[in-house]
Amino acid sequence: MVAEEDTGSGREEIPSREVSVVRDVAADPDVVWDLVSDLVGMGRWSPENRGGRWIDGATGPTVGAVFRGRNGIRWRRWQTNVTVIESDPPRRFAFRLKIGSLGGCDWSYDIVPTSNGCRVTESWVDDRSPFLAGIGWLFTGVGDRAAHNRDTMERTLENLAAAAEAI
């Protein structure tokens, strides 16, 4: 996904800074919140995340808790530490990846009740510095992070919905 920016000398495409994917799920919002806030088990839904563990004394999804996630794409593997920045069951769960002054990103899940269950919106907000965005592909193999995330987010919510609807 790209946006156009008028640079005065023509139009230039710049990467999108935010991606959101929405999915209706025929399950109770509490069930869905329990699944999206289970970062240890996130690898069951996400094609890129491989799970991980709570660290620094954290035991679950509370604001300020730190989680070390394991990720992978094909043969590449890496770990990241994220901090829970919002935990409002069963409405919203969000965490932040921050690499010092290089920036990072925020991930969030918003859950809204519907007559048939709930509507889940997964969002990614890119706050990487140009340097971090430029070298990220060396570690992940992903050149267009926004397009890649849109695809994996759609698959994550599809897998999440199947699991939640089976409960």
C-alpha positions as CSV (number, residue, x, y, z in Angstrom):
1,M,0.0,0.0,0.0
2,V,1.5,3.3,-0.9
3,A,0.5,6.9,-0.7
4,E,1.4,9.7,-3.1
5,E,3.3,12.7,-2.0
6,D,3.6,15.9,-4.0
7,T,7.2,16.8,-4.0
8,G,6.9,19.8,-6.3
9,S,8.8,18.1,-9.1
10,G,6.2,15.5,-9.8
11,R,4.5,12.7,-7.8
12,E,6.5,10.2,-5.8
13,E,5.2,7.1,-4.1
14,I,6.0,6.7,-0.4
15,P,5.3,3.7,1.7
16,S,2.2,3.7,3.8
17,R,2.7,4.4,7.5
18,E,-0.4,2.5,8.7
19,V,-2.1,-0.7,7.6
20,S,-5.4,-2.0,9.0
21,V,-7.4,-5.2,8.2
22,V,-10.9,-5.8,9.4
23,R,-12.7,-9.2,9.9
24,D,-16.1,-10.2,11.3
25,V,-15.8,-13.1,13.7
26,A,-18.8,-15.2,14.8
27,A,-17.5,-15.4,18.4
28,D,-17.9,-13.6,21.6
29,P,-15.6,-10.5,22.0
30,D,-14.1,-12.0,25.2
31,V,-13.0,-15.2,23.4
32,V,-11.4,-13.1,20.6
33,W,-9.7,-10.8,23.1
34,D,-8.2,-13.8,25.0
35,L,-6.8,-15.1,21.7
36,V,-5.3,-11.8,20.4
37,S,-3.8,-11.0,23.8
38,D,-2.2,-14.4,24.1
39,L,1.2,-13.4,22.7
40,V,2.8,-16.7,23.7
41,G,0.3,-18.4,21.4
42,M,0.2,-15.8,18.6
43,G,2.3,-18.1,16.4
44,R,-0.8,-20.3,16.0
45,W,-2.5,-17.5,14.0
46,S,0.3,-15.5,12.5
47,P,2.3,-16.6,9.4
48,E,5.4,-14.6,10.7
49,N,5.3,-14.8,14.5
50,R,6.5,-18.0,16.1
51,G,5.3,-17.2,19.7
52,G,7.6,-16.2,22.4
53,R,7.6,-15.6,26.2
54,W,6.9,-12.9,28.8
55,I,10.1,-11.5,30.3
56,D,11.2,-9.2,33.1
57,G,8.7,-10.7,35.5
58,A,5.7,-10.3,33.3
59,T,3.1,-13.1,33.2
60,G,0.4,-11.7,30.9
61,P,-1.0,-8.9,28.9
62,T,-1.0,-5.9,31.3
63,V,0.2,-2.4,30.4
64,G,3.9,-2.2,30.7
65,A,4.5,-5.9,30.4
66,V,7.4,-6.9,28.1
67,F,7.2,-9.9,25.7
68,R,10.1,-11.4,23.7
69,G,8.6,-12.6,20.4
70,R,10.2,-15.0,18.0
71,N,9.6,-14.3,14.3
72,G,10.5,-15.9,11.0
73,I,10.1,-15.8,7.3
74,R,11.5,-18.7,5.3
75,W,15.0,-19.3,6.6
76,R,15.3,-16.0,8.4
77,R,14.7,-15.8,12.2
78,W,14.8,-12.9,14.6
79,Q,13.5,-11.9,18.0
80,T,12.0,-8.6,19.2
81,N,10.9,-7.2,22.5
82,V,7.5,-5.5,22.6
83,T,5.8,-3.6,25.4
84,V,2.1,-3.8,26.1
85,I,0.8,-0.2,25.7
86,E,-3.0,-0.8,26.0
87,S,-4.9,-3.6,27.6
88,D,-8.7,-3.0,27.8
89,P,-10.5,-6.4,27.7
90,P,-12.4,-7.2,25.6
91,R,-12.2,-4.1,23.5
92,R,-8.5,-3.2,22.7
93,F,-5.1,-4.7,23.0
94,A,-1.9,-3.0,21.7
95,F,1.8,-3.4,21.9
96,R,4.9,-1.5,20.8
97,L,8.1,-2.5,19.2
98,K,10.8,0.1,19.8
99,I,14.4,0.0,18.9
100,G,15.8,3.0,20.7
101,S,16.0,6.1,18.5
102,L,15.5,4.0,15.4
103,G,11.8,3.8,16.1
104,G,9.6,0.8,15.6
105,C,5.9,0.2,15.2
106,D,2.7,-0.3,17.1
107,W,0.4,-3.3,16.7
108,S,-3.2,-3.1,17.9
109,Y,-6.4,-5.2,17.9
110,D,-9.8,-3.4,18.3
111,I,-12.8,-5.6,19.0
112,V,-16.3,-4.3,18.6
113,P,-19.4,-6.4,19.4
114,T,-21.8,-7.1,16.5
115,S,-25.1,-8.9,16.4
116,N,-23.3,-12.1,15.2
117,G,-20.2,-11.9,17.4
118,C,-17.6,-9.1,16.8
119,R,-15.6,-7.1,14.3
120,V,-11.8,-7.3,14.8
121,T,-9.5,-4.6,13.4
122,E,-5.8,-5.4,13.4
123,S,-3.6,-2.4,12.8
124,W,0.1,-1.8,12.3
125,V,1.5,1.8,12.6
126,D,5.0,2.2,11.2
127,D,7.2,4.5,13.2
128,R,10.6,3.3,11.9
129,S,13.3,5.8,11.1
130,P,14.3,5.9,7.4
131,F,17.5,4.1,8.4
132,L,15.6,1.2,10.2
133,A,13.1,0.9,7.4
134,G,15.9,0.8,4.9
135,I,17.9,-2.0,6.5
136,G,14.9,-4.0,7.8
137,W,14.9,-6.2,4.7
138,L,18.4,-7.5,5.5
139,F,17.0,-9.2,8.6
140,T,13.5,-10.1,7.3
141,G,13.8,-10.4,3.6
142,V,10.8,-8.1,3.3
143,G,11.2,-5.1,1.0
144,D,7.6,-3.7,1.2
145,R,6.7,-4.1,4.8
146,A,3.3,-2.5,4.5
147,A,2.2,-4.8,1.7
148,H,3.7,-7.8,3.4
149,N,1.9,-6.9,6.7
150,R,-1.4,-6.5,5.0
151,D,-1.1,-10.0,3.6
152,T,0.0,-11.6,6.8
153,M,-2.6,-9.7,8.8
154,E,-5.4,-11.0,6.6
155,R,-4.1,-14.5,7.1
156,T,-3.7,-13.9,10.9
157,L,-7.3,-12.8,11.2
158,E,-8.6,-15.6,9.0
159,N,-6.8,-18.2,11.3
160,L,-7.9,-16.3,14.4
161,A,-11.5,-16.3,13.3
162,A,-11.4,-20.1,12.5
163,A,-10.1,-20.8,16.0
164,A,-12.5,-18.4,17.8
165,E,-15.5,-19.7,16.0
166,A,-14.6,-23.3,16.9
167,I,-14.6,-22.6,20.6
